[in-house]
Amino acid sequence: MTKTTEEPSARIPPPSKHQLAFMIWLCVFPTLTAINLAFGDWLRTMPPVLRTFVLATTAVPIVIYGLMPHLHRLRARLSTIDRVG
């Protein structure tokens, strides 16, 4: 067995509720804007509840599985830069 002199990497704390709210907004706003620009004519023909269902069903997976992981990684990188710098 070999001993390493490296210290274990410090864990990045989870975002505060204000940081998380801002991160979610950063993902949700452009996602909904893009969906509305791409499918606005088609969505306009739907009743409001159905339109909201389609938007939420489309936007939530994009945000949660597509965008938020990238934002969390970016936040972690920026957080480690703050610690070093």
Biopython code that builds the backbone (N, CA, C, O; Angstrom):
import numpy as np
from Bio.PDB.StructureBuilder import StructureBuilder

atoms = [
    (1, "MET", "N", (0.845, -1.184, 0.000)),
    (1, "MET", "CA", (0.000, 0.000, 0.000)),
    (1, "MET", "C", (0.885, 1.240, 0.000)),
    (1, "MET", "O", (1.941, 1.277, 0.632)),
    (2, "THR", "N", (0.437, 2.225, -0.707)),
    (2, "THR", "CA", (1.188, 3.471, -0.748)),
    (2, "THR", "C", (0.385, 4.558, -0.075)),
    (2, "THR", "O", (-0.844, 4.596, -0.142)),
    (3, "LYS", "N", (1.111, 5.429, 0.567)),
    (3, "LYS", "CA", (0.460, 6.562, 1.208)),
    (3, "LYS", "C", (0.535, 7.758, 0.276)),
    (3, "LYS", "O", (1.556, 8.005, -0.366)),
    (4, "THR", "N", (-0.539, 8.479, 0.216)),
    (4, "THR", "CA", (-0.526, 9.691, -0.592)),
    (4, "THR", "C", (-0.470, 10.885, 0.332)),
    (4, "THR", "O", (-1.041, 10.881, 1.422)),
    (5, "THR", "N", (0.225, 11.901, -0.123)),
    (5, "THR", "CA", (0.335, 13.119, 0.676)),
    (5, "THR", "C", (-0.736, 14.128, 0.300)),
    (5, "THR", "O", (-0.836, 15.198, 0.900)),
    (6, "GLU", "N", (-1.529, 13.776, -0.693)),
    (6, "GLU", "CA", (-2.590, 14.685, -1.102)),
    (6, "GLU", "C", (-3.699, 14.689, -0.066)),
    (6, "GLU", "O", (-4.069, 13.651, 0.482)),
    (7, "GLU", "N", (-4.217, 15.874, 0.186)),
    (7, "GLU", "CA", (-5.373, 15.970, 1.077)),
    (7, "GLU", "C", (-6.623, 15.670, 0.272)),
    (7, "GLU", "O", (-6.700, 16.002, -0.911)),
    (8, "PRO", "N", (-7.593, 15.050, 0.905)),
    (8, "PRO", "CA", (-8.838, 14.810, 0.171)),
    (8, "PRO", "C", (-9.439, 16.135, -0.268)),
    (8, "PRO", "O", (-9.376, 17.131, 0.454)),
    (9, "SER", "N", (-10.009, 16.135, -1.433)),
    (9, "SER", "CA", (-10.580, 17.384, -1.949)),
    (9, "SER", "C", (-11.724, 17.836, -1.049)),
    (9, "SER", "O", (-12.550, 17.042, -0.600)),
    (10, "ALA", "N", (-11.736, 19.126, -0.810)),
    (10, "ALA", "CA", (-12.791, 19.693, 0.034)),
    (10, "ALA", "C", (-14.108, 19.619, -0.728)),
    (10, "ALA", "O", (-14.173, 19.942, -1.914)),
    (11, "ARG", "N", (-15.138, 19.197, -0.041)),
    (11, "ARG", "CA", (-16.442, 19.086, -0.681)),
    (11, "ARG", "C", (-17.054, 20.470, -0.821)),
    (11, "ARG", "O", (-16.972, 21.311, 0.074)),
    (12, "ILE", "N", (-17.659, 20.668, -1.959)),
    (12, "ILE", "CA", (-18.367, 21.919, -2.211)),
    (12, "ILE", "C", (-19.728, 21.818, -1.542)),
    (12, "ILE", "O", (-20.465, 20.862, -1.784)),
    (13, "PRO", "N", (-20.070, 22.780, -0.710)),
    (13, "PRO", "CA", (-21.394, 22.704, -0.066)),
    (13, "PRO", "C", (-22.499, 22.885, -1.099)),
    (13, "PRO", "O", (-22.281, 23.499, -2.144)),
    (14, "PRO", "N", (-23.667, 22.360, -0.814)),
    (14, "PRO", "CA", (-24.779, 22.546, -1.757)),
    (14, "PRO", "C", (-25.124, 24.027, -1.869)),
    (14, "PRO", "O", (-24.832, 24.805, -0.961)),
    (15, "PRO", "N", (-25.736, 24.414, -2.965)),
    (15, "PRO", "CA", (-26.090, 25.827, -3.118)),
    (15, "PRO", "C", (-27.127, 26.242, -2.086)),
    (15, "PRO", "O", (-27.951, 25.440, -1.647)),
    (16, "SER", "N", (-27.066, 27.504, -1.714)),
    (16, "SER", "CA", (-28.105, 28.034, -0.825)),
    (16, "SER", "C", (-29.419, 28.056, -1.599)),
    (16, "SER", "O", (-29.430, 27.897, -2.820)),
    (17, "LYS", "N", (-30.507, 28.248, -0.897)),
    (17, "LYS", "CA", (-31.793, 28.260, -1.598)),
    (17, "LYS", "C", (-31.865, 29.427, -2.574)),
    (17, "LYS", "O", (-32.554, 29.335, -3.590)),
    (18, "HIS", "N", (-31.167, 30.524, -2.285)),
    (18, "HIS", "CA", (-31.168, 31.664, -3.198)),
    (18, "HIS", "C", (-30.326, 31.364, -4.445)),
    (18, "HIS", "O", (-30.717, 31.710, -5.560)),
    (19, "GLN", "N", (-29.180, 30.724, -4.250)),
    (19, "GLN", "CA", (-28.356, 30.324, -5.394)),
    (19, "GLN", "C", (-29.102, 29.320, -6.264)),
    (19, "GLN", "O", (-29.082, 29.420, -7.491)),
    (20, "LEU", "N", (-29.756, 28.357, -5.632)),
    (20, "LEU", "CA", (-30.490, 27.341, -6.375)),
    (20, "LEU", "C", (-31.649, 27.964, -7.153)),
    (20, "LEU", "O", (-31.894, 27.604, -8.305)),
    (21, "ALA", "N", (-32.351, 28.887, -6.528)),
    (21, "ALA", "CA", (-33.451, 29.570, -7.222)),
    (21, "ALA", "C", (-32.921, 30.320, -8.441)),
    (21, "ALA", "O", (-33.543, 30.295, -9.503)),
    (22, "PHE", "N", (-31.785, 30.980, -8.297)),
    (22, "PHE", "CA", (-31.198, 31.701, -9.425)),
    (22, "PHE", "C", (-30.742, 30.736, -10.519)),
    (22, "PHE", "O", (-30.945, 30.999, -11.704)),
    (23, "MET", "N", (-30.129, 29.626, -10.125)),
    (23, "MET", "CA", (-29.686, 28.625, -11.100)),
    (23, "MET", "C", (-30.876, 28.052, -11.869)),
    (23, "MET", "O", (-30.809, 27.880, -13.086)),
    (24, "ILE", "N", (-31.960, 27.760, -11.161)),
    (24, "ILE", "CA", (-33.154, 27.231, -11.818)),
    (24, "ILE", "C", (-33.715, 28.263, -12.788)),
    (24, "ILE", "O", (-34.085, 27.925, -13.913)),
    (25, "TRP", "N", (-33.777, 29.514, -12.356)),
    (25, "TRP", "CA", (-34.275, 30.563, -13.236)),
    (25, "TRP", "C", (-33.408, 30.676, -14.483)),
    (25, "TRP", "O", (-33.923, 30.835, -15.589)),
    (26, "LEU", "N", (-32.067, 30.593, -14.302)),
    (26, "LEU", "CA", (-31.150, 30.667, -15.442)),
    (26, "LEU", "C", (-31.400, 29.557, -16.456)),
    (26, "LEU", "O", (-31.132, 29.736, -17.644)),
    (27, "CYS", "N", (-31.900, 28.436, -16.011)),
    (27, "CYS", "CA", (-32.203, 27.326, -16.912)),
    (27, "CYS", "C", (-33.624, 27.400, -17.469)),
    (27, "CYS", "O", (-33.847, 27.150, -18.654)),
    (28, "VAL", "N", (-34.569, 27.738, -16.620)),
    (28, "VAL", "CA", (-35.987, 27.693, -17.019)),
    (28, "VAL", "C", (-36.331, 28.798, -18.015)),
    (28, "VAL", "O", (-37.008, 28.542, -19.011)),
    (29, "PHE", "N", (-35.879, 30.006, -17.763)),
    (29, "PHE", "CA", (-36.260, 31.123, -18.634)),
    (29, "PHE", "C", (-35.829, 30.901, -20.083)),
    (29, "PHE", "O", (-36.670, 31.004, -20.976)),
    (30, "PRO", "N", (-34.549, 30.599, -20.359)),
    (30, "PRO", "CA", (-34.197, 30.380, -21.773)),
    (30, "PRO", "C", (-34.840, 29.141, -22.378)),
    (30, "PRO", "O", (-35.137, 29.112, -23.572)),
    (31, "THR", "N", (-35.057, 28.110, -21.551)),
    (31, "THR", "CA", (-35.706, 26.901, -22.064)),
    (31, "THR", "C", (-37.135, 27.204, -22.501)),
    (31, "THR", "O", (-37.537, 26.834, -23.604)),
    (32, "LEU", "N", (-37.899, 27.869, -21.651)),
    (32, "LEU", "CA", (-39.283, 28.211, -22.016)),
    (32, "LEU", "C", (-39.319, 29.182, -23.187)),
    (32, "LEU", "O", (-40.200, 29.088, -24.042)),
    (33, "THR", "N", (-38.371, 30.114, -23.235)),
    (33, "THR", "CA", (-38.316, 31.052, -24.358)),
    (33, "THR", "C", (-38.056, 30.308, -25.660)),
    (33, "THR", "O", (-38.720, 30.564, -26.665)),
    (34, "ALA", "N", (-37.098, 29.390, -25.650)),
    (34, "ALA", "CA", (-36.774, 28.629, -26.858)),
    (34, "ALA", "C", (-37.955, 27.760, -27.302)),
    (34, "ALA", "O", (-38.262, 27.687, -28.492)),
    (35, "ILE", "N", (-38.610, 27.109, -26.353)),
    (35, "ILE", "CA", (-39.762, 26.266, -26.701)),
    (35, "ILE", "C", (-40.876, 27.120, -27.286)),
    (35, "ILE", "O", (-41.491, 26.743, -28.283)),
    (36, "ASN", "N", (-41.138, 28.269, -26.670)),
    (36, "ASN", "CA", (-42.193, 29.147, -27.183)),
    (36, "ASN", "C", (-41.858, 29.694, -28.566)),
    (36, "ASN", "O", (-42.745, 29.815, -29.411)),
    (37, "LEU", "N", (-40.587, 30.028, -28.810)),
    (37, "LEU", "CA", (-40.203, 30.516, -30.134)),
    (37, "LEU", "C", (-40.291, 29.409, -31.179)),
    (37, "LEU", "O", (-40.705, 29.649, -32.313)),
    (38, "ALA", "N", (-39.903, 28.208, -30.796)),
    (38, "ALA", "CA", (-39.904, 27.098, -31.743)),
    (38, "ALA", "C", (-41.316, 26.574, -32.037)),
    (38, "ALA", "O", (-41.629, 26.235, -33.178)),
    (39, "PHE", "N", (-42.155, 26.512, -31.016)),
    (39, "PHE", "CA", (-43.461, 25.867, -31.166)),
    (39, "PHE", "C", (-44.634, 26.786, -30.844)),
    (39, "PHE", "O", (-45.750, 26.315, -30.624)),
    (40, "GLY", "N", (-44.387, 28.097, -30.817)),
    (40, "GLY", "CA", (-45.415, 29.054, -30.414)),
    (40, "GLY", "C", (-46.694, 28.969, -31.212)),
    (40, "GLY", "O", (-47.785, 29.012, -30.645)),
    (41, "ASP", "N", (-46.572, 28.849, -32.529)),
    (41, "ASP", "CA", (-47.789, 28.784, -33.362)),
    (41, "ASP", "C", (-48.614, 27.549, -33.034)),
    (41, "ASP", "O", (-49.841, 27.621, -32.956)),
    (42, "TRP", "N", (-47.958, 26.434, -32.844)),
    (42, "TRP", "CA", (-48.640, 25.181, -32.507)),
    (42, "TRP", "C", (-49.228, 25.251, -31.097)),
    (42, "TRP", "O", (-50.349, 24.796, -30.871)),
    (43, "LEU", "N", (-48.467, 25.826, -30.135)),
    (43, "LEU", "CA", (-48.941, 25.916, -28.752)),
    (43, "LEU", "C", (-50.141, 26.851, -28.627)),
    (43, "LEU", "O", (-51.024, 26.616, -27.802)),
    (44, "ARG", "N", (-50.181, 27.906, -29.436)),
    (44, "ARG", "CA", (-51.276, 28.877, -29.361)),
    (44, "ARG", "C", (-52.637, 28.261, -29.645)),
    (44, "ARG", "O", (-53.662, 28.780, -29.201)),
    (45, "THR", "N", (-52.652, 27.168, -30.376)),
    (45, "THR", "CA", (-53.928, 26.531, -30.719)),
    (45, "THR", "C", (-54.489, 25.703, -29.568)),
    (45, "THR", "O", (-55.634, 25.254, -29.632)),
    (46, "MET", "N", (-53.707, 25.498, -28.529)),
    (46, "MET", "CA", (-54.122, 24.638, -27.407)),
    (46, "MET", "C", (-54.800, 25.452, -26.320)),
    (46, "MET", "O", (-54.524, 26.641, -26.159)),
    (47, "PRO", "N", (-55.689, 24.808, -25.574)),
    (47, "PRO", "CA", (-56.245, 25.458, -24.377)),
    (47, "PRO", "C", (-55.112, 25.693, -23.361)),
    (47, "PRO", "O", (-54.132, 24.948, -23.352)),
    (48, "PRO", "N", (-55.238, 26.707, -22.521)),
    (48, "PRO", "CA", (-54.153, 27.067, -21.602)),
    (48, "PRO", "C", (-53.635, 25.920, -20.724)),
    (48, "PRO", "O", (-52.425, 25.791, -20.536)),
    (49, "VAL", "N", (-54.527, 25.097, -20.190)),
    (49, "VAL", "CA", (-54.068, 24.010, -19.304)),
    (49, "VAL", "C", (-53.256, 22.985, -20.092)),
    (49, "VAL", "O", (-52.223, 22.519, -19.611)),
    (50, "LEU", "N", (-53.696, 22.639, -21.264)),
    (50, "LEU", "CA", (-52.953, 21.692, -22.094)),
    (50, "LEU", "C", (-51.613, 22.288, -22.521)),
    (50, "LEU", "O", (-50.597, 21.592, -22.517)),
    (51, "ARG", "N", (-51.603, 23.570, -22.891)),
    (51, "ARG", "CA", (-50.371, 24.258, -23.274)),
    (51, "ARG", "C", (-49.371, 24.235, -22.115)),
    (51, "ARG", "O", (-48.187, 23.962, -22.315)),
    (52, "THR", "N", (-49.848, 24.520, -20.916)),
    (52, "THR", "CA", (-48.975, 24.496, -19.741)),
    (52, "THR", "C", (-48.443, 23.092, -19.487)),
    (52, "THR", "O", (-47.272, 22.924, -19.147)),
    (53, "PHE", "N", (-49.296, 22.084, -19.649)),
    (53, "PHE", "CA", (-48.877, 20.690, -19.479)),
    (53, "PHE", "C", (-47.775, 20.338, -20.478)),
    (53, "PHE", "O", (-46.774, 19.726, -20.103)),
    (54, "VAL", "N", (-47.950, 20.715, -21.731)),
    (54, "VAL", "CA", (-46.943, 20.419, -22.755)),
    (54, "VAL", "C", (-45.635, 21.145, -22.442)),
    (54, "VAL", "O", (-44.560, 20.551, -22.532)),
    (55, "LEU", "N", (-45.718, 22.417, -22.076)),
    (55, "LEU", "CA", (-44.512, 23.177, -21.740)),
    (55, "LEU", "C", (-43.780, 22.573, -20.553)),
    (55, "LEU", "O", (-42.562, 22.400, -20.600)),
    (56, "ALA", "N", (-44.501, 22.252, -19.495)),
    (56, "ALA", "CA", (-43.872, 21.684, -18.300)),
    (56, "ALA", "C", (-43.284, 20.307, -18.584)),
    (56, "ALA", "O", (-42.183, 19.994, -18.131)),
    (57, "THR", "N", (-44.013, 19.489, -19.330)),
    (57, "THR", "CA", (-43.546, 18.144, -19.642)),
    (57, "THR", "C", (-42.293, 18.177, -20.515)),
    (57, "THR", "O", (-41.453, 17.281, -20.434)),
    (58, "THR", "N", (-42.171, 19.193, -21.335)),
    (58, "THR", "CA", (-41.000, 19.339, -22.183)),
    (58, "THR", "C", (-39.847, 20.016, -21.437)),
    (58, "THR", "O", (-38.704, 19.564, -21.514)),
    (59, "ALA", "N", (-40.147, 21.091, -20.723)),
    (59, "ALA", "CA", (-39.101, 21.910, -20.109)),
    (59, "ALA", "C", (-38.446, 21.250, -18.901)),
    (59, "ALA", "O", (-37.231, 21.354, -18.733)),
    (60, "VAL", "N", (-39.216, 20.581, -18.066)),
    (60, "VAL", "CA", (-38.650, 20.028, -16.826)),
    (60, "VAL", "C", (-37.526, 19.026, -17.096)),
    (60, "VAL", "O", (-36.469, 19.149, -16.478)),
    (61, "PRO", "N", (-37.693, 18.052, -17.976)),
    (61, "PRO", "CA", (-36.558, 17.142, -18.233)),
    (61, "PRO", "C", (-35.352, 17.849, -18.851)),
    (61, "PRO", "O", (-34.210, 17.516, -18.533)),
    (62, "ILE", "N", (-35.596, 18.821, -19.731)),
    (62, "ILE", "CA", (-34.486, 19.566, -20.317)),
    (62, "ILE", "C", (-33.696, 20.275, -19.230)),
    (62, "ILE", "O", (-32.466, 20.240, -19.219)),
    (63, "VAL", "N", (-34.415, 20.918, -18.316)),
    (63, "VAL", "CA", (-33.756, 21.661, -17.248)),
    (63, "VAL", "C", (-33.060, 20.722, -16.268)),
    (63, "VAL", "O", (-31.882, 20.915, -15.966)),
    (64, "ILE", "N", (-33.759, 19.718, -15.771)),
    (64, "ILE", "CA", (-33.221, 18.866, -14.712)),
    (64, "ILE", "C", (-32.104, 17.960, -15.205)),
    (64, "ILE", "O", (-31.072, 17.836, -14.544)),
    (65, "TYR", "N", (-32.294, 17.327, -16.356)),
    (65, "TYR", "CA", (-31.304, 16.358, -16.832)),
    (65, "TYR", "C", (-30.293, 16.949, -17.807)),
    (65, "TYR", "O", (-29.188, 16.425, -17.950)),
    (66, "GLY", "N", (-30.668, 18.042, -18.480)),
    (66, "GLY", "CA", (-29.778, 18.603, -19.477)),
    (66, "GLY", "C", (-28.974, 19.793, -19.001)),
    (66, "GLY", "O", (-27.758, 19.832, -19.193)),
    (67, "LEU", "N", (-29.623, 20.762, -18.385)),
    (67, "LEU", "CA", (-28.956, 22.023, -18.064)),
    (67, "LEU", "C", (-28.416, 22.128, -16.640)),
    (67, "LEU", "O", (-27.298, 22.601, -16.432)),
    (68, "MET", "N", (-29.198, 21.692, -15.668)),
    (68, "MET", "CA", (-28.775, 21.855, -14.274)),
    (68, "MET", "C", (-27.460, 21.140, -13.939)),
    (68, "MET", "O", (-26.647, 21.708, -13.210)),
    (69, "PRO", "N", (-27.214, 19.925, -14.437)),
    (69, "PRO", "CA", (-25.919, 19.308, -14.129)),
    (69, "PRO", "C", (-24.725, 20.158, -14.593)),
    (69, "PRO", "O", (-23.705, 20.237, -13.908)),
    (70, "HIS", "N", (-24.870, 20.793, -15.769)),
    (70, "HIS", "CA", (-23.800, 21.660, -16.259)),
    (70, "HIS", "C", (-23.629, 22.875, -15.354)),
    (70, "HIS", "O", (-22.506, 23.298, -15.077)),
    (71, "LEU", "N", (-24.730, 23.427, -14.900)),
    (71, "LEU", "CA", (-24.670, 24.592, -14.024)),
    (71, "LEU", "C", (-24.068, 24.224, -12.671)),
    (71, "LEU", "O", (-23.315, 25.011, -12.099)),
    (72, "HIS", "N", (-24.389, 23.041, -12.155)),
    (72, "HIS", "CA", (-23.790, 22.601, -10.889)),
    (72, "HIS", "C", (-22.286, 22.406, -11.040)),
    (72, "HIS", "O", (-21.526, 22.777, -10.145)),
    (73, "ARG", "N", (-21.842, 21.827, -12.161)),
    (73, "ARG", "CA", (-20.402, 21.663, -12.389)),
    (73, "ARG", "C", (-19.711, 23.012, -12.508)),
    (73, "ARG", "O", (-18.623, 23.207, -11.966)),
    (74, "LEU", "N", (-20.342, 23.943, -13.217)),
    (74, "LEU", "CA", (-19.777, 25.286, -13.348)),
    (74, "LEU", "C", (-19.671, 25.961, -11.984)),
    (74, "LEU", "O", (-18.661, 26.595, -11.677)),
    (75, "ARG", "N", (-20.702, 25.825, -11.177)),
    (75, "ARG", "CA", (-20.681, 26.398, -9.830)),
    (75, "ARG", "C", (-19.562, 25.797, -8.995)),
    (75, "ARG", "O", (-18.889, 26.512, -8.254)),
    (76, "ALA", "N", (-19.357, 24.489, -9.108)),
    (76, "ALA", "CA", (-18.286, 23.828, -8.360)),
    (76, "ALA", "C", (-16.922, 24.336, -8.822)),
    (76, "ALA", "O", (-16.048, 24.603, -7.996)),
    (77, "ARG", "N", (-16.733, 24.473, -10.143)),
    (77, "ARG", "CA", (-15.458, 24.995, -10.650)),
    (77, "ARG", "C", (-15.214, 26.411, -10.178)),
    (77, "ARG", "O", (-14.108, 26.749, -9.755)),
    (78, "LEU", "N", (-16.251, 27.248, -10.248)),
    (78, "LEU", "CA", (-16.097, 28.624, -9.795)),
    (78, "LEU", "C", (-15.828, 28.687, -8.304)),
    (78, "LEU", "O", (-15.082, 29.547, -7.836)),
    (79, "SER", "N", (-16.435, 27.778, -7.562)),
    (79, "SER", "CA", (-16.234, 27.741, -6.125)),
    (79, "SER", "C", (-14.788, 27.367, -5.781)),
    (79, "SER", "O", (-14.208, 27.933, -4.854)),
    (80, "THR", "N", (-14.208, 26.427, -6.516)),
    (80, "THR", "CA", (-12.815, 26.044, -6.243)),
    (80, "THR", "C", (-11.862, 27.139, -6.666)),
    (80, "THR", "O", (-10.809, 27.307, -6.051)),
    (81, "ILE", "N", (-12.204, 27.893, -7.705)),
    (81, "ILE", "CA", (-11.363, 29.029, -8.118)),
    (81, "ILE", "C", (-11.371, 30.072, -7.019)),
    (81, "ILE", "O", (-10.329, 30.650, -6.712)),
    (82, "ASP", "N", (-12.538, 30.327, -6.412)),
    (82, "ASP", "CA", (-12.615, 31.285, -5.318)),
    (82, "ASP", "C", (-11.745, 30.879, -4.144)),
    (82, "ASP", "O", (-11.139, 31.725, -3.486)),
    (83, "ARG", "N", (-11.685, 29.572, -3.881)),
    (83, "ARG", "CA", (-10.885, 29.096, -2.746)),
    (83, "ARG", "C", (-9.397, 29.243, -3.007)),
    (83, "ARG", "O", (-8.627, 29.563, -2.101)),
    (84, "VAL", "N", (-8.996, 29.005, -4.260)),
    (84, "VAL", "CA", (-7.584, 29.064, -4.610)),
    (84, "VAL", "C", (-7.133, 30.501, -4.722)),
    (84, "VAL", "O", (-6.064, 30.868, -4.235)),
    (85, "GLY", "N", (-7.959, 31.319, -5.372)),
    (85, "GLY", "CA", (-7.564, 32.698, -5.683)),
    (85, "GLY", "C", (-7.715, 33.643, -4.587)),
    (85, "GLY", "O", (-7.411, 34.825, -4.745)),
]
sb = StructureBuilder()
sb.init_structure("model")
sb.init_model(0)
sb.init_chain("A")
sb.init_seg("    ")
for serial, (resi, resn, name, xyz) in enumerate(atoms, 1):
    if name == "N":
        sb.init_residue(resn, " ", resi, " ")
    sb.init_atom(name, np.array(xyz, "f"), 0.0, 1.0, " ", f" {name:<3s}", serial, name[0])
structure = sb.get_structure()
